[in-house]
Amino acid sequence: MNLEQTLASVQEASRSLLAVEEDTINNLLYAVADAAISHSDYILEENRKDLERMNPANPKYDRLKLTKERLQEIAKGLRQVAALPSPLGRVLKERVLPNGLQLWRISVPFGVIGIIYEARPNVSFDVFSLCLKAGSACVLKGGSDADCSNRAIVKVIHGALERFGLDTHLVELLPSDHETTARLLKADRYVDLIIPRGSSRLISFVKQNATIPIIETGAGICHTYFDSEGDVMKGAAIVNNAKTRRVSVCNALDCLIVHANRLPDLPALCAPLQQSSVLIYADEPAFAALSGHYPFHLLQPATSESYGTEFLDYKMAVKTVTSLDEALAHIRRYGSKHSESIVTENSDNAARFLRDVDAACVYHNAPTSFTDGGQFGLGAEIGISTQKLHARGPMALEEITTYKWIIEGDGQVRS
């Protein structure tokens, strides 16, 4: 592949998209949803080739795996994006200056958005739909683990674009090698924005090497603090859902922080985790509280590496604290500013936690598993931003647009 020529073609395609009617965009997305189902056998066969190269014990295996049910959910997400109002052309600000100049700030596309991601083939569909709806072309840079799946998906999308008479360069999948990643990060002549999705190592590499603006979708090191006035029934359900609903996603729970006064309730809090064989790394007080009440083979002493780790697996750390202040300090030290939760019936403690925790999403009496664009009513998401500039939290259509000022005059000149 001639990368520069390819990116130039994507840039040209993004400009052609400005003239495409919204109804055409929506109908195309419906067509891609239908194609994802009608070509499911082909997509799943290519996905199997990727799965055969990965150990099923690898935490990435679940994220890599596609099924007919997951393709149905993907198609549902595509249709939801099609049904959403366009994020483009919205008047964000409007004013008239004393000299008569009329000003409007309106939402517009970025142009070309590059997405770097790992073993998540569903991202190929999600990114295409969101970028297209937001008026941008997209450059996909998937990992080698999912290369067969990604190429099958992009082939299906290209087929739909051709049927609608649109430029297939509106979505381009680059080779999966590392050299291409490095070159993409320097392609600021053609690409307007880079969004990395993946491990902390990938995020760090992108941050250190990109000459293009990036939106950081960082690792999800998520905590739940069970306060001295937490409800055990609520807490057990919240911890279990946050940890076991889907362990390979960034909003999964990694560390349960428990107030020392509630250590007698720790076995009840952790009891539902046994059904999923969750391995617990407990500090000394928590280990003592769980011994004899939690399966011995699933209980290990915590080490320094147990905290600040995104497990992406059926594993969880437990940390004992003696105060809300200590819980907040632990989160500040080990959190990734993704999603944090407190379980408490004390409204003052809840209010302070919600105020003081520096994270994209902060919960009271609810699990971090809700950090998701679909759950927030935003439709499909392009990622969870953990930074503070431009976008924070689930990034959907509004977050992948920018704006420009429109100024209408009648011959005014500046003195």
N, C-alpha and C positions, 0 to 999 in steps of 0.2 A: 504494500500500500504506500502510495505517495501521500504522506500525512498532510503536508502543506496544501496540496491540491484538494484533498478530501475536505479539510477544514474550510478552505475557500468555498467549496461547493455547498457546505452546510450553511455558511454565512449568507451566501446568495439565496439559498432556500428560505432562510429566516426572513429575508427582505420580501420575498414573494408572498409569505404568509400574511403580511400586513393587509393585503387586498382580499383575503379569503373571508367570505361571509361566515358569521357565527353559526348559522344553520348548517352550513357545510361541515364545519368543525364538529358540531354535535352529531350529525349523521355519520360522519367518519368514525367517531368514537363508538357509536352503537355498532357500526359494521365491524370494528376491531374486536369488540366484545363477542359478537356472533362468531367471528373467525377463530377466536381463542377456544370456543367450544367445538366448532366444526372441525378444527385441526388438532383437537386434543390428543388423539392417538399419536400423531407425528411429534407434537411437543413432548409428550410423556416418553416416547421412545428415545428422543435425544436427551431428555433429562436422565433416563436410566443409564446412558453412557457416562454421564458425569457421576452419577451415584456409584457406579461400579468402581470408580477410581478413588472413592473416599471410604474410609473406615466408618461403619455405622456408629461407632462409639464416639466419633468426632462430634463435638457440640455443633459444628456447622452443618452436620448432615441433615438435621431437621429443617434448617433454613433453605438448604439446597433442594430438598425434596418437593416435587410437585405431584399432585394427585388430581383426579377428576373433580373432587370436591373443592380443592384449592383453586383450580381453574374456574370453577363456577363462581367462587368468591371473587376472583380477579375480574371476571366478566361483570359481576355485579358492581364492583368498584368502578370499572370503566363507564358503566351506564350512569352511575351516580355522578361522576365527574361531568358527563355530558349534560345531565339535568341541572347542574349548578349554574347560577347566573355568571355571565362573563365578568372577569375581574378587570377588564380593560375599558378604558374610556370613562372611568369614574371621576367625577369632579371632586377632588380632595380639598381644595381651597378655592375661593373665588373672591375677588375684591376689585374695586375701582379706585385708582389713585387720584389725588387731587388734580393732577394734570389731565385726567380723562382716560389714561391708559387702563385697559381692562385686562386683568390677570386671572388665569385659571391654572391650577396645578392638577394634572390629570394622570391617571395610571396608564402605563405603557409597558410593552414587553422589554425584557432584558436584551433579547436578540438570540444569542447562542449560549446555552447552558451546558456545561460539562459535568457529568456525574461519574465519580469513581467509586466503585462498590465491589464487594467480595461475593461470597457464595449465596446470593439472593436473586434468583432469576425473576421473581415476581416484581422486583424493582424495575426491570426493563419495561414492563407494561405500565406500572404506576408512573414512572418518570415521563414516558412518552405522553400519556394522557394528560398529565398536569402541565407539562411544558407546552403541548399543543394548545390546550385550552387557554393558557396564559400567553399565547402568541409567540412562543419561542421555539426554535429548533433545538434539538438536544444531541449531544455527543456522549455516547455510552462507553465507559471503559470498565468492563466487568473483569472479574478475576478468572484465572485459568480453570478453577474448580467448576465453574458454571458455563464454560465457553460454549459447549454444544447446545445447552438449553437456551442461552442468550441468542445464539445465531438462529435457532429455530424460531424464537419469538420475533426477532427483528424481521426475519423472512416473511412471517405471517403479517406483520404490520406493513411491510413494504407492498405486499400484495393488495392490501386494502387501499393504501395510498395510490397505487397505480390505477385501481378501479375508479377512484375519484378524480383522476387526472392531476394529482398533486405530486410535487417533487419528492422522490424517495429519500433525498438527503435531509429531509426534515428530521429524520432519526438515523444516526450513523453509529454502528458498533465498531470500535477500534480493536486491533489485535490485543490479546490479553497479556503480552509480555511487559516486563518492567520498563524497558527502554521507551516504549510508547507512552507510558505514564509520565515519565520524566519529560519527554518532549511536549506532551499535552500541557503540562503545567507552565511551560514557557510560551505557549501559543497565544499571547495576549493580543496579537494582531487580529485574531479570528474569534476568540472565545471571550465572552463578557463576564462569566461567572463560573466558578468551580464549586461543586458541593460534594465533599467526600463522605461516604457512608461505610463504616466498617470499624476495624479495631483501632485502639489507641495508637498503635504503631503506624497504621496507614494515615491516620489523621495527622500525626506528628510529621510524617514524611511530606505530606501535602503542604502543611503550614510552612515548613522549612524551605521548600523548593519552588513554590508557586510564585509567579510574577503576575498572576491574575487574581483579582479579588476572590475570596472564598467565604462561604458560610460554613462554619464548623458544626458538624453533627457528631458530637463527641461520644465517647463510650458512656454507657449508662451504669455507673456504680451507685446503686439505689439503696437507701436505708429506710427502715421503719422503726420509729421510736415508740416503745410501749411505755407510757408514762405511769407515774405512781397512782394516777386515778384513771387508768385505762379499763375498759370493759373487756373481760376475758373472752366472752363469746364473740364479740365483734373482732377482737384482736386475732383470735385463732383463725377466723374466716378470712380476714384481711391478709394475714401473713401467708396462709396457704395459697390464696389466690394470686398474690403478688409473686410468690416463689414458683409455683408449679403450673400455673395456667399455660405458660409457654416459656421454657427456661432459656431458649436461644435468642430471645429478643432483648432489646436494650432497656426496656422498662421493667425487667424482672428483678425481684428483690435479691440483694447480695448480702446484706447485713441487717440482722435484727438487733436493735439496741434496747435493752431492758433496764428499767429502774431497779436498783438493788432491793427495794422494799417489795417488789413483785416477783422475786425469784421463786417463791413457792408456787406461783402460777405458771412458771415457765414450761413445765411438762404439759400442761393443758394447752398452752399457746402453740407448742410444737407438735402436739399429738397428731393432727391431720397430716403432717408432713411425712409420717411413717408410710402412709399409703403409696407415696411416690418414691420411697426409699431415698429421701433427701439426706445427704451426708452433712452433718453439722460440725463446724469447727468452733468450739466454745472456749471462752476464757475460763480462768480457774473457778470463779464463783458459779458461772453458768454450767460448767462441766459437772460440778458437784450437785447442782440442783437437778440436772438431767440424768445423772447416773442412777441406774436402776429403774428409770421411768421412760427411757428412750433406748431403742435397740443398740446394744453395745457396739456392734460392727458398723453402725452409722454415726458414731460419736467419737470425735478426736479432739485433742487439745488444740487450741488456736495458737498460731505462730504469728510473727510480724507480717508474714506474707498473706495471712488470712484477711487482713483489712486493706481496703483500697483495691480489691481484686474484683473484676467483672467476671463472674464464674461462667456464665452462659451454659450452665449445667445444673444438675440436681445437687447443688452444694450451696451452703449458706454459712456465714459467720454469725456468731452471737457475741455481743459486747455488753458488759455490765457497767452501769454508771450510777452515780449517787445523786444526780441532780439534772434538771433540764439544761443548765449551763454546760455540764459535762457532755451531754448528748449533742448539744449544738457545736461544741468544740470538736467532737469526734467527726461530725458531718463536715465541718469546715476543713478538717485535715484530710479526710479520705474521700469525700464526695466528688463527683464530676460535674456538679451543677445541672444535673438532668432532672431527676424526680426524687422527692423525699416526702415521707409521711409521718404523722403523729397519730397515735391512738390514745385518746384521753376524753374524759367527761368534764375536765376542768377547762372552762372557757377562757380563762386568763392564760393558761399554759398553751392552749391551742392558738390563741391570738398572737402570743409572742413567737411561737414556732413559725407560724405563717408569715410573720413580719420579718424575722431575723434570718431565716434560712435563705441562702443565696442559690436558688435553683430555678430552672425554667418552669417547673411545675411543683407546687407544694400542696400536699393533701392533709386533710383532717378527717379521721375516721373513714378512710377509703384507701384502696390499694393503688400502688404506682402503676399497676397494669392498665389503668385507664389513660395513661399518656399515649394518645394515639389520635391522629387526625380524624379518623372515622368516628371515634367515640366522642370527640369534641364537636361533632357536627360539621367538620370542615371538608368531608369527602376524603378521598385518598390523600396520603401525605407523601412528601418527597424526603422527609427525614425529620429528626428532632434536633433543633438547633440548641446548643448549650452556650452560645455566645450572646452578647448583648447588643451588638450593632445590627441593624436592619431587621432581623427576625430572631425570635426566641420561642422555644417550645415547638409543637407540631407545625410544620411548614406545609401549607397547602397553597391554593391558588393566589390569594392576596400576597403571600410572602414571597412568591417568585415573580412578582412584577416590581417595576420601579416607577418613577414618575418623571414628568418634564413640565416645565412652565410654558404656557401659551400666552403670548402678549399681543393684544389687538390694539392698534393705534390708528390715528387719523392725521398723521403728519407731525405729531409732537416731536420736539427735539429737546435734548437735555442742555440746560444752561451751565 
